[in-house]
Amino acid sequence: MHIEEDQHSLISVALNFKSINVAHIMTKINDVYIIPSDCILDLGKIAEITATGHSRVPIYEREKNNVIASLHVKDFAWIEPKVGIPALELSNFFKHSLNYTKYDVTLDVILNQFKQGWF
């Protein structure tokens, strides 16, 4: 059986979960689609967010490293986009929790947390 290069990489990572830290796979904050806490969700902003293809969008206050909430794209179904609503207000209404982890936590620990429903 022939294993493609990308399949080999995936299998390698899966077998090394105990030795890989989340820092190795995390998206750098400057590459994350993130919105400020005062962002208003109007038709244009909702279209922009939806076009990213992400199911969740972090909300920050003052600086990008200060993530205070998370917006879930599925929540757009509950609002009237013509009116415009603050992103933070929508997130707070649904009480979406944030989950934090340290950079040195290994992937096997995170996987177990996912299995237990922590995320």
C-alpha positions as CSV (number, residue, x, y, z in Angstrom):
1,M,0.0,0.0,0.0
2,H,1.3,3.4,-1.0
3,I,0.9,6.3,1.5
4,E,0.8,9.8,0.1
5,E,3.1,12.4,1.7
6,D,0.3,14.3,3.4
7,Q,-1.2,11.1,4.8
8,H,2.3,10.2,6.1
9,S,2.5,13.6,7.8
10,L,-0.9,13.2,9.4
11,I,-0.1,9.7,10.7
12,S,3.2,11.0,12.1
13,V,1.5,13.8,14.0
14,A,-1.1,11.5,15.4
15,L,1.5,9.1,16.7
16,N,3.4,12.0,18.3
17,F,0.6,13.8,20.2
18,K,2.4,13.4,23.5
19,S,5.5,15.2,22.2
20,I,3.9,18.1,20.3
21,N,2.8,21.3,22.1
22,V,-0.2,23.3,21.1
23,A,2.1,26.2,20.2
24,H,3.3,24.2,17.2
25,I,-0.2,24.1,15.7
26,M,-1.8,27.3,16.9
27,T,-2.6,30.0,14.4
28,K,-0.6,33.1,15.1
29,I,-2.8,36.0,16.4
30,N,-1.9,38.2,13.4
31,D,-3.2,35.5,11.1
32,V,-6.5,35.1,12.9
33,Y,-9.7,36.7,11.6
34,I,-10.7,38.6,14.7
35,I,-13.1,41.5,15.4
36,P,-13.0,44.4,17.9
37,S,-15.6,44.5,20.8
38,D,-17.3,47.5,19.3
39,C,-17.9,45.8,15.9
40,I,-21.5,46.2,14.7
41,L,-23.0,43.3,12.9
42,D,-24.7,44.7,9.9
43,L,-25.4,43.0,6.6
44,G,-21.9,43.8,5.2
45,K,-20.0,42.6,8.3
46,I,-22.1,39.4,8.5
47,A,-21.3,38.7,4.8
48,E,-17.6,39.4,5.5
49,I,-17.5,37.1,8.5
50,T,-19.4,34.3,6.7
51,A,-17.1,34.5,3.8
52,T,-14.1,33.6,6.0
53,G,-15.5,30.1,6.4
54,H,-14.9,30.1,10.2
55,S,-17.6,28.9,12.6
56,R,-16.3,31.0,15.4
57,V,-14.7,34.5,15.5
58,P,-12.8,35.8,18.5
59,I,-13.7,39.3,19.8
60,Y,-11.0,41.4,21.3
61,E,-10.8,44.6,23.4
62,R,-8.1,47.2,22.9
63,E,-5.5,44.8,21.5
64,K,-5.7,41.5,19.6
65,N,-4.0,39.5,22.4
66,N,-6.9,40.5,24.7
67,V,-9.7,38.1,23.5
68,I,-12.7,38.6,25.7
69,A,-15.5,36.7,23.8
70,S,-16.3,34.5,20.9
71,L,-18.9,35.0,18.2
72,H,-20.5,31.9,16.8
73,V,-21.6,32.3,13.2
74,K,-24.7,30.1,13.7
75,D,-26.0,32.9,16.0
76,F,-26.6,35.1,12.9
77,A,-29.8,33.1,12.3
78,W,-31.3,34.9,15.3
79,I,-30.7,38.5,14.3
80,E,-32.0,41.0,11.8
81,P,-28.8,42.0,9.9
82,K,-30.4,45.3,8.6
83,V,-30.7,46.6,12.1
84,G,-27.1,46.0,13.3
85,I,-26.2,44.6,16.7
86,P,-22.9,44.9,18.5
87,A,-21.0,41.6,18.2
88,L,-20.2,41.5,21.9
89,E,-23.9,41.9,22.8
90,L,-24.8,38.9,20.6
91,S,-22.0,36.8,22.1
92,N,-23.0,37.8,25.6
93,F,-26.6,36.9,24.9
94,F,-25.6,33.4,24.0
95,K,-23.1,33.2,26.9
96,H,-20.4,31.6,24.8
97,S,-17.5,30.6,27.0
98,L,-13.9,30.9,26.1
99,N,-11.4,28.1,26.7
100,Y,-7.8,28.9,27.4
101,T,-4.8,26.7,27.3
102,K,-1.1,27.2,27.8
103,Y,1.4,27.0,24.9
104,D,3.3,24.1,26.4
105,V,0.3,21.8,26.8
106,T,0.7,18.7,24.6
107,L,-1.9,17.7,22.0
108,D,-2.8,14.4,23.8
109,V,-4.0,16.5,26.8
110,I,-6.1,18.8,24.6
111,L,-7.6,15.8,22.8
112,N,-8.6,14.3,26.1
113,Q,-10.2,17.6,27.1
114,F,-12.2,17.7,23.9
115,K,-13.4,14.2,24.5
116,Q,-14.5,15.2,28.0
117,G,-16.4,18.1,26.6
118,W,-14.2,20.9,27.9
119,F,-14.2,22.7,24.6
